Amino acid sequence: MRRRIIRRLRRWLYVVHRWIGIGTCLLFAMWFMSGVVMMYVAFPQLTDAERWAALPSIAWDKVQVSPDRAMAAAGLARYPRDLRLAMLNEEPVYRLLGWDGERKTISAVDGRAVDHIAPEQALAVARHHPNAVRPELKATVERDQWSVTARFDPLRPFYLVSLGDPDGTELYISSRHGEIALDTTQTERVWNWLGSIPHWIYPTVLRKDGATWRLVVLWISGICMVTAVTGFWIGILRMRLRRRYASGAVTPYRGWMAWHHIAGLIGGVFVLTWMFSGWLSLNPGDWFAGRGTAREAAVRFGGSDGPHMPAEFLSKPPFGEPRPAAVEARFVWLGGKPLVVLTGRDGGHRTLDPATGNPAPLSEERIFEAAHRLMPNAALTMRQRLEAPDAYWYSHHQQRVMPVLRAGFDDDAHTWFHIDPTTGDILGRTDDSRRTYRWLFNALHSFDFALLIQYRPAWDVVVWLLSLFGLIVSVSGVVIGWRRLRH
């Protein structure tokens, strides 16, 4: 009876792997090929550096509205998540981002709400871009492949403007706020159809509904994990290292089946870990905490929640000679004191006292003192300045601020906050849950190991080699599956 049960279970093991494998082998092949493309071409996004480079310098002499008046015009009862002053072509405007994700734009000239711009204004905005040659309005876009996610909803619809440069750059400019939301190049648009879009199963028709897309990908990747587990199990059962088969081989198979068996054994662990970590990237069951900072913690860190910002320097001539050149001014609170963060076109930051306009560089002591308030029920036990990357703060697919301050607490989750020492911005929150996610996803899926990243060609070689084994397993599976279906 025991032997019959074992034989039956083994039979079902083969049947499950065979038929689920036939149904998913093309997906595996697609994932490995597209993953290699993603090593070098990321999904289009607008970085802060690109956004700053496309902004004109602030015309301080045109600013007639204070931040307080701008917040009142926006109808805010509390201080917003983000309050900044920048130029909308030739007009200074305040851009306000609420904690609910709502965006508002208020003219710094007369205090009116800006809720629509004309196509001519969008073209004028595009002309300030450093790559602009012959800006041309191509279309008005509500949602497309590159602007599909919900984070763009407060900015829709967009004016799609081609810059006419050799890179084929196209800008997505909000028709509501006149803000550049996204840029893409010809290279990104072409290669992402071979990279991120198939890899993430990201067609617009599916991705526009975030909940449905997430559910579909969770199920597909979960089923593919069954294929990987059963295949690796079968591979071990059929491998003979000591008592070999009659031909002297370690595998009973020939041709494509032998390639599938051997490559599956060599790369099977990595195929399985890639599938598992990719499945985890969608945070099934909300197992892992988010990276963002809660509003309550941000308010405690800032020390003020009311819609008030004393910025007398905007209306007091002299402002200081010469007036500081900046493309963006952010108004923030830190430890109960107001602060203005000026950003230049090159991304450099300076901090000023908003009451006087005098330089007000931040000290680590002031930042850590404000950080004490982040978690009132826990003690600040770590005050660290990172001068070099470590396992939890490093640049790989995205650039990280360095040096950075790390404030750690003795709460049950051992929470850390990373803070920019120049601006006082909270750059991220991590705890035991997020640090576990870092190893289960980033390490297993992207091979973000310090030694490989430090010597970048080593990372490329390792990922290429393992991807090759995965591709052999996948392509041989496609051939075997096709032959089985024909038979």
N, C-alpha and C positions, 0 to 999 in steps of 0.2 A: 504493500500500500504506500509506504513512504517513497519507494522508488518511482511508482506510478505518478505520485503527486509531483515529485521533483521533475520527472520527464515532461509532465504537462505544463508545469510552470516554465520550464526552459523553452518548451514549444511556444508558449505565449510570449516569452521574452523575444524570441526571434520574429514572431508575427508582428508584435507591436513595433519593434524597431524597423522592420522592413516596410510596413505600410505607412507609418508616420514619417519615416525617412523619405519615402517616395514623395510624400506630400510636402516635405519641407526642404528637400535637398537644394532646390533652386534658391531658397531663402538663405541657406548657409553660404552658398557660393557668392551670392550677392553681398552678404554682410562682410565677408573677408575682402572682396575686391573693393567695395566702397570704403571699408575701414582704412585701407592703404591710402586712398585718395584723401581721406580726412586727416591723415597725418600732416598734410602739407597745405590743404585748402580748407579754411573754416567756413562755417555758415556766415553769410553777410551780416555785419552789425556795425553800428556807428560807435566808435570809441570816443572817449572824452578828448583825446588828443586830436582826432579828426574834427570833432565839433568845434573845439577852440580855434583850430587853424582856419575854420571857415567863417569866423565871426569878425566883424569890424571892431575897431577900438571904440570904447564907450565915449560918447560925446557928453562930457560932464556938464557943459554949459547949457545943454538942453533939458537937463533933469530938473523938473519943477515940482514933482510929487514925491513926498516922503514915503518910506516903507509903511509907516502907520496908515497913511491915507490909502495906499494901495491895498492893504489888507482890509480896510474898511470898505473900499469899493468892491472888493471881492466877496464881501459878506462873511468874513471869517470871524468866528468867536474865539478861536484858539490859534496859537502860532502854527503855521503850516509845516509840513515835513521838509519843504525846501522853498526858499525864497531867494531869488537871484535877479540881478539887474544885468541886462544885455541889450544889444541893438537888434531891432527888426528893420533891416536895411538902414535908413537914415534916422530912425526914431528909437530912442531908448524906451524899453518896456520892462516891467516886472513880470517874471514868470513864477507862478505859485503852484506848488504841488501839494495837495491835501493828503492826509493819511488814508483817505478812502480811495486814492488814486485819481481824483478829479484834478484837472488842470485848468488854470485860469491865467489870462494874460491881461495886464493892466498897463495902459500907456503911462510912462513917467513924465509925459509932457502935460497932459490935461486930465489924467485919471479915468479916462473912458475905458470900458471893457473892449478888448479886441477879440472878437469871436469869428471873424472871417477876413480873409485877405483875397485880393484879386489875383488872377494869373500873372499880371504884370509885376505885382509885388513879389511873387514867388521867383520870377526870373531875376529880379533885382537882388533878392537874397542869394540866389545861386551864383551871381556874378562875383560875390566876395570869396567864393571858394578858390583856394590856391590852384586847383586844376582846371578852372573854368577857361574855356577857349571861345566857344560859341554856344552859350546856353540856349536850349530850345525846349519848349513845352511839348511833351510827347502825348500825355493823356492825363485824365483824372482817374485815380485808382481808389476804389473803396477797400479792396482786399486782394492781394495776389500771393504768389508763392513765397515772396521774400518778406511780406508784411502780414503774414497769416496769423501770428499769435495775438492773444487778447491784450497784451501789454500796449499794443498800438491803438487800442480802441478809443481812448480819449483824444487822439490826434486825427482820426479819420474824418473825411477822406483826404487823400494826398494828391498834390500836383507832382507828377512824375516828370522830372527835368533832366534832359541829357546835357552834359557839359561840353560835348564835342571834343574831348581830349583823346589821345591815343589809347588810353586804357578803357575807353567806353564807359566812363563813370556816369551813373544815374543817381540823382538825389530824390528822396521822398520828402517833400515839404508839406507840412500840415496846412490844409486850406483853412483851418480854424484858428491856428495860432502863429503861423508863419515860421515854425520851428523845423529845422532839419531833423528828421526822425531816423533816417536810414540812408546809407549809401551802398551801392553795389558796383562792381566792375564786370567787364565782359568775362574775364577769367573766372571770377567767383560764380557768375551765373552759369557758365558752361560746366565747370568742374563739379559744382554742387549737384547737378543732375546725375553725376556718377558717384557722388560722395554722400553728403549728409541726407539728401532727400530719400534715396532708397534705403540708406542705413537706418534712418529713424522712421521709415515708413511715413513720409511726411508730405504726401500730396495735399494740396489746398483743400480739396473736397472733404478730406477726412480730418486734417489738422485744424480746420476752422472751428470744429467742435472739440474743445480740449478734453472734456470728460470721455467722449466716445473714443477719441484717438488713444487716450491713455489706456482705456479698457481693452481695445483691440490689440495694442502692442503688448500689454501684460499677458493676454491669452496666447498670442502668437509665440512670444518668447518663452512662455511657460511650457507650451507644447514642444517647442524645439529643445528645451532642456530635457524632456523625456527622451527625445531622440538621442541626445548626447549621452545621457546616463546609460540607457540600454545598449547603445553601441559600444561604449567603453567596457561595459560588463561583458558583453559577448566577446569583445576582443581579448579580454583576459582569459575567458573560458576556452577560447580556441587557440591560444598561444602555448607552444611547447618549447621550452628552453633546454630541458634535460632529455626527456624521452621524446625525441623528435619524430616527425612523421616519416613514412617509408622513404621519401625522397631526400631526407636529411634536412628538410626545411622546417622552420619554426611555425609556419602557417600552412594550413591545408589548402589554401586558395592559390589561384593563378591569375595572371593578367590584372585587370582592373580590380578584381576582388582582393588580390594580394596587396595592391597599392592602398586600397581602402583600409584593409586590416592593419598593415604595418604603420602607415601614416596616422591612422586613428589611435594606435597605441602610443606612438611618440608624441603626437600633438593633442591627444584626446583630453588630457587634463586641462590644457589651455583652452581648448574648444569649450569645455564644460564651464571653466571659470569665466570665460568671456561671456558665455550665455547667461550665467548666473549674475554676474556683475551688471550686465546690460539690463537684466530684468529688475535688479535692485535700483537702477538709476531712476525708475519711476516711483520709487518709494512706496511699494505696495503696503497697504494697511497703515500708512503714515507711521512706519516704524522709526523713522529718523527725524530728529528735530530740524526745524528750518534754520537758515543762516542769518536771517534778518534780525534786526533789533526791534523789540516791541515798542510801541509809542510811549508807554508808561516809563520804560527804562530810558528812552531818548530824552523825554521831558525831564527826568531826574538828572540826567547827565548835563543837559543844558541849563537847568535851574530856572526856567521861565516857561510858562504855558500861554500867557496872554498875548494878544495880537499887538505887541508893542516892540518897537526897535528904535532907540534913540540914535538918530543918524544926522545930527546937526551938521556934520562935515559936508553934507550934500548942498546945503544952502548957505554956508558961511564962506564968503570970499574974504581973505584968501584961503584957498584950499591947501596951500603949500606950493612952493615953486620947485620944479615944475609939477604940474598935476600928474599923478601917476597914470601911466599908460596901462590899460587893462582891457580885456575883451569880455570879462565877466566879473561881477561882484556878488558874492554870496553873503547874506546877513544871517548870522548864527548866534546862538547863546552857548556859553561854555562855563559851567560852574557858577551860574547866576550873573555872568557878566557878558555884555554884548561884544560882538566881534564882526569885522568885515574881512572876508577872504578875497583878495584880488588875484585873478588868474590872467597871465599873459598869453599871447598867441602861441608861445613855445611851451605852454603848460607849467611854467614856473609860478609859484604861489608866494604871496606876501599877505601878512595880517596887519590890520589897522584898528585903532580905536575909533569906533564910529562917531564918538562925540567930538573928537578933535582932528581926526584924520592923520594922527601921528602913528608911526610904526609901532606895532605892539606884538613883537615876536613871542611865541609861546614857549614856556618852560615845561620840562617834563613834570616838574613838581605840580604845576597848575593842572596839567592834564590828568595826572594820577589822583589829584585831590578831587577833581570832578568825577573820575571813574569810581571813587568810593561810593557814590550815590547810585550807581547803576543797579546794584542789588542790595537793598537796604537790610535784608535778612541774612546776609552772608558777609564774611570778612574778606577784604582784599589781601590775599596772601602772596600774590606774584606781581612784581613790578619789574618788567624785563624790557630791555631795548635790544631788538634783534638787528644786528649789523649785516648778517649774512642769512641766506635762506636756511630753513630747517625742514623737517618732514611734514610740517603742518602749514608752513607759509613759504611758498616758493613760486617762481614764474616758470610756466611751461607753455601751455596753450593760451594763457592770458598773463599780462604783465602785472606784477604785484608791486605795491609801494615798498621801497626799501631805502633807509631803515624804517622799522615799524615798532611801535610800543605794544606790549602784550600785558594786559591786566587780567590776572587770574583770581578766582574766588573759591572759597571752601564750601560751596553749596554741594548738595548731593550729586549733581551732574558735573561738578568741577568745571564750571563755565569760564571760558576765556573770551576777552574782547580784544580785537586788534585795532589800534588807533594810529592815525597819521600824526606823527610828531610835529609836522609843519602847520597843518590846518586844524587839528583836533577832531577830524572826522572819524566816526566809528566805521571801520572798513568791513567788519564782519564779526559774527558771533559763532563760537564753536564750543561744544561740550563733549562729554563722553560719547554721546550718540553720533555726533558729526565726525568725531575722530575715528570711530569705528567705521562709519561710512567711507571715510577717506581711504581706509585700507581695503574695504570690501568692494569699492567701486573704482576709485582713481588708481589704486595700486594694481588691482586685478584686471581692470579694463584698459587703462592707458599706460600701465607700467611706469607710473610716476615714482620711480625709485631714485633716491638722491644720486647714487653712483652713476646710473644710466643718464640722468638728466645733466649732470655735471659734465660728462663726456658724451655730448650729444650724438656723435656718430655711432657710439655703442648702443644707444637707445634705438636708432634707426635699424641697425643690423639685427638686433634681437627681435624687434617687432616685425620686420620684414621676414625673418626666418620662420618665426612662429606662424605668421600669416600664410606663408608658403605651405607649411604643413596643413594648416586649416583648409587652404584652397585645394590641395591634393585630395584631402578627405571629402570635400564638398563636390568637386568635379567628378571624382570617381563614383561618388554616390549618385550623381545625376546620370552618369552612363549606366550604372548598374540598375537604377530605377527605370530608366527608359527601356532597357533590355527586358526587364521583368514585365513591364506593361505591354510591350510588343508580344512577348511570349504568351 
